[in-house]
Amino acid sequence: MAVYTLLSRDDIAELLALYDVGGLQAFSAISAGIENSNYAITTDDGEFVLTIFEHHAPDEVRSFVRLGRHLGTRNLRVPSPIEDQAGCWLHTLKHKPAILCQRFPGSHPEMVTEQHCAAIGRELAEFHLASADLTDPRQDERGYDWWQSVAPDLSADLSPDDQQLLNDELLFQRHQRQRWLALPHGWIHADLFHDNALFDGTDLTAILDLYNACEGAWLYDLAIVANDWCVATDGVTLDEARVSALTSAYRAVRNIDAEEWGMWTVVLRGAALRFWLSRLLAARLARSRCEELPAHKQPVEYRNRLLSHRAG
């Protein structure tokens, strides 16, 4: 289950009454994602998405929206919250921060093609460059320090072999720390999976979910995309044609020199490690609620991807 805060029709109608968007016609929960609760809403005036932030404080949400508004002025296709009739865009539902945004057309690509990868590669490079002059990016709450601090506890959920794998990879990444710090940094999306993008055919219509956006290495952000968008039919390795389409399109917008590109395998491994750990944590939290993660969000996927990158 990906919707944790359950809303009634009356809950949503009460919120919409603050806006000039017409009356509520229909609403439904959106199942994609594992961190926030999202609802698709249809009113007399159009289509909207209501997002309830399950793990973020209002000040953090303001930081996310600052980025979205900035990118919107640079013609990036990202959501930005709508102001109500009193000029307020941040609200509280069930004691949690909530925002209402216009809903973009399109759908998530079910079968990712080279054309999809090229489109998202170009847009990610534009995202990085367009946000470069936005000061004070958020700290990455699930970056290097988090990997090191959370791993000992989460390792209790692993087999001895996987514990050894985790310890070995953490040691490897510690030895690469100075090289990571030397990479070009700035705002990164940090969670640009294919279910966080919308397409009309092969035309990109939106990048969604900026709520993990933070400061980080731009090449690492590209690796996060590759680890999801470019997975081969075996579900483990990466399809080289899609990786080439992704990275070539990105590099056509933002140059990556030889020294930076020499870190590609390291950041692929780091991105796989990050999502293995975050999914282990999500699985533990789900168990505490007597729930299970969706099949496509299981930790083993990124454990296997890490093994593949290490073998390569």
C-alpha positions in Angstrom: 0.0 0.0 0.0 1.4 3.4 -1.0 -1.3 5.7 0.5 -0.9 6.0 4.2 -3.2 8.9 5.0 -6.8 7.9 4.1 -9.1 10.8 3.2 -12.8 10.9 2.8 -14.8 12.8 0.2 -15.6 15.4 2.9 -12.0 15.8 3.8 -11.1 16.7 0.2 -14.1 18.8 -0.4 -13.4 20.9 2.7 -9.8 21.6 1.4 -11.0 22.4 -2.1 -13.5 24.9 -0.7 -10.5 27.1 0.1 -9.5 27.2 -3.6 -11.1 28.7 -6.7 -11.1 25.4 -8.6 -14.7 24.4 -8.7 -16.5 21.6 -6.9 -15.2 18.1 -6.4 -16.3 15.6 -9.0 -14.2 12.6 -8.3 -11.0 11.5 -6.5 -8.9 8.4 -6.2 -5.7 7.3 -4.4 -2.5 7.1 -6.5 -0.7 3.8 -5.8 2.8 4.8 -7.2 5.5 5.7 -4.7 6.2 4.6 -1.2 6.9 7.7 0.9 4.0 10.3 0.4 0.3 9.9 0.0 -1.2 11.2 -3.3 -4.7 11.6 -4.6 -5.9 12.3 -8.2 -8.7 14.9 -8.0 -11.2 16.0 -10.7 -13.1 19.2 -10.1 -15.4 21.3 -12.3 -12.4 23.2 -13.5 -9.8 20.5 -14.2 -7.4 17.8 -12.9 -5.2 18.1 -9.8 -3.0 16.1 -7.5 -3.2 16.4 -3.8 0.0 15.4 -2.0 0.3 14.7 1.8 3.8 14.5 3.1 4.2 11.6 5.5 7.8 12.2 6.7 8.5 15.9 6.1 7.9 19.0 8.2 6.3 22.1 6.8 9.7 23.9 6.6 11.1 21.1 4.5 8.1 21.2 2.2 8.7 25.0 1.7 12.2 24.1 0.6 11.0 21.6 -2.0 8.5 24.1 -3.4 11.2 26.8 -3.6 13.0 24.5 -6.1 9.8 23.7 -8.1 9.0 27.4 -8.4 12.5 28.2 -9.5 12.6 25.5 -12.1 9.2 26.5 -13.4 10.5 29.9 -14.2 13.2 28.2 -16.4 10.5 26.3 -18.3 11.3 23.0 -16.6 8.2 20.7 -16.5 7.8 20.2 -12.8 4.8 20.6 -10.4 4.3 23.7 -8.4 1.6 24.2 -5.7 -1.5 26.3 -6.4 -2.3 29.1 -4.1 -5.8 29.2 -2.5 -8.1 32.2 -2.5 -6.1 33.7 0.5 -2.8 33.3 -1.3 -1.8 30.2 0.8 -0.3 27.1 -0.9 0.7 25.0 2.2 -2.1 23.4 4.2 -2.5 20.7 6.9 -4.5 17.5 6.5 -4.6 14.9 9.3 -1.9 16.9 11.0 0.5 16.6 8.0 1.6 19.1 5.4 -0.3 19.0 2.1 -0.3 20.8 -1.2 -2.5 20.9 -4.3 -0.9 21.0 -7.8 -2.1 21.0 -11.4 -2.1 17.5 -12.8 0.2 17.1 -15.9 -1.0 15.1 -18.9 0.7 11.8 -19.8 1.4 8.5 -18.1 4.4 6.6 -16.7 6.2 4.6 -19.3 5.5 0.9 -18.9 8.2 -0.2 -21.2 11.1 2.2 -21.1 12.7 2.7 -24.5 15.9 4.4 -25.7 13.8 7.4 -26.7 12.4 7.7 -23.2 16.0 7.5 -21.8 17.2 10.2 -24.2 14.4 12.5 -23.2 14.9 12.1 -19.5 18.7 12.5 -19.9 18.3 15.8 -21.6 15.8 17.1 -19.1 17.9 16.0 -16.1 20.9 17.9 -17.4 18.6 21.0 -17.9 17.4 20.4 -14.3 20.9 20.4 -13.0 22.0 23.5 -14.9 18.7 25.5 -14.3 19.0 24.9 -10.5 22.7 25.8 -10.2 22.0 29.4 -9.2 19.4 28.5 -6.5 21.2 28.9 -3.2 21.0 26.8 0.0 20.1 23.4 -1.3 18.8 20.9 1.2 21.3 18.4 2.8 20.9 14.9 1.4 19.2 13.1 4.3 20.0 9.7 2.7 23.5 10.5 1.5 26.9 9.1 2.5 26.6 9.8 6.3 23.2 8.1 6.4 24.5 5.0 4.6 27.2 4.7 7.2 24.9 5.3 10.2 21.9 3.2 9.2 23.7 0.2 7.8 24.7 -1.5 11.2 21.1 -1.5 12.4 19.6 -2.7 9.1 22.2 -5.4 8.7 20.3 -7.3 11.4 17.6 -8.1 8.8 20.1 -9.6 6.4 21.7 -13.0 5.8 25.4 -13.4 6.7 26.3 -13.2 3.0 24.3 -10.0 2.5 25.8 -8.6 5.7 29.3 -9.2 4.3 28.2 -7.6 1.0 26.9 -4.5 2.8 30.1 -4.2 4.9 32.4 -4.6 1.9 30.5 -2.0 -0.1 30.5 0.5 2.7 34.2 0.1 3.1 34.7 0.6 -0.7 32.7 3.7 -0.7 34.6 5.1 2.3 37.8 4.7 0.3 36.2 6.7 -2.6 35.0 9.5 -0.4 37.4 12.2 -1.6 36.6 11.4 -5.2 32.9 11.8 -4.5 33.5 15.2 -3.0 35.5 16.3 -6.0 32.6 15.7 -8.4 30.5 18.6 -9.7 27.7 19.1 -7.2 24.4 21.1 -7.0 20.7 20.4 -6.7 19.8 16.8 -7.6 16.4 15.2 -8.0 17.6 12.1 -6.0 14.6 10.0 -6.8 14.0 10.2 -10.6 12.6 6.7 -11.2 10.4 6.2 -14.3 7.3 6.3 -12.2 8.3 9.9 -11.3 8.0 11.0 -14.9 5.2 11.4 -17.4 5.2 10.9 -21.1 2.9 11.3 -24.0 4.3 8.6 -26.2 8.0 9.3 -26.2 7.5 13.1 -25.4 8.3 14.0 -21.8 5.5 16.0 -20.2 6.6 16.2 -16.6 9.2 15.3 -13.9 7.4 14.7 -10.7 8.1 14.3 -7.0 10.8 16.9 -6.1 10.4 16.0 -2.4 13.7 14.3 -2.1 15.6 17.0 -4.0 18.8 18.0 -2.3 22.4 18.8 -2.7 24.5 16.0 -4.3 26.8 15.0 -7.1 25.2 15.5 -10.5 26.7 12.2 -11.8 25.1 10.3 -8.9 21.7 11.7 -9.9 22.3 10.4 -13.4 23.3 7.0 -12.0 20.1 6.8 -10.0 18.2 7.2 -13.3 20.3 4.6 -15.1 19.8 2.1 -12.3 16.0 2.3 -12.8 15.4 3.3 -16.5 18.0 1.1 -18.1 17.4 -2.3 -16.5 17.8 -5.2 -18.9 15.2 -8.0 -19.3 17.0 -10.0 -16.7 15.9 -7.5 -14.1 19.5 -7.1 -12.8 22.0 -5.8 -15.4 21.8 -2.6 -17.3 20.9 -2.4 -21.0 23.8 -0.8 -22.7 21.8 0.8 -25.5 19.5 2.6 -23.1 22.5 3.6 -20.9 24.1 5.1 -24.0 20.9 6.9 -25.0 20.6 8.3 -21.5 24.1 9.4 -20.9 24.7 10.7 -24.4 21.6 12.9 -24.3 22.7 14.2 -20.9 26.2 14.9 -22.0 25.0 16.8 -25.0 23.5 19.4 -22.6 26.1 19.3 -19.7 29.7 18.3 -20.5 31.2 15.5 -18.4 35.0 15.5 -18.6 37.1 12.3 -18.4 37.9 12.6 -14.7 34.2 12.9 -13.7 33.2 10.1 -16.1 35.8 7.9 -14.5 33.6 7.8 -11.4 30.6 6.3 -13.3 30.8 2.8 -11.9 31.5 4.1 -8.4 28.4 6.2 -8.4 26.3 3.4 -10.0 27.3 1.3 -7.0 26.6 4.1 -4.6 23.1 4.6 -6.1 22.4 0.9 -5.8 23.6 0.9 -2.2 21.4 3.9 -1.3 18.2 2.3 -2.6 19.0 -1.1 -1.2 19.3 0.5 2.3 16.3 2.8 1.9 14.1 -0.2 0.8 15.4 -2.3 3.6 14.2 0.5 5.9 10.9 0.8 4.1 10.4 -3.0 4.3 11.0 -2.9 8.1 8.5 0.0 8.6 6.0 -1.9 6.4 6.3 -5.0 8.6 5.7 -2.9 11.7 2.4 -2.0 10.2 1.7 -5.6 9.2 2.0 -4.6 5.5 4.3 -5.5 2.6 6.1 -3.4 0.1 4.8 -3.6 -3.5 6.6 -6.3 -5.5 8.4 -3.8 -7.7 9.8 -2.0 -4.6 11.5 -4.9 -2.9 15.1 -4.4 -1.5 16.4 -7.5 -3.3 16.2 -5.6 -6.6 18.9 -3.1 -5.6 20.9 -5.7 -3.7 21.2 -7.6 -7.0 21.9 -4.5 -9.0 24.8 -3.7 -6.6 26.2 -7.2 -7.1 26.0 -6.7 -10.9 27.9 -3.4 -10.7 30.5 -4.9 -8.5 31.0 -7.8 -10.8 31.4 -5.5 -13.8 
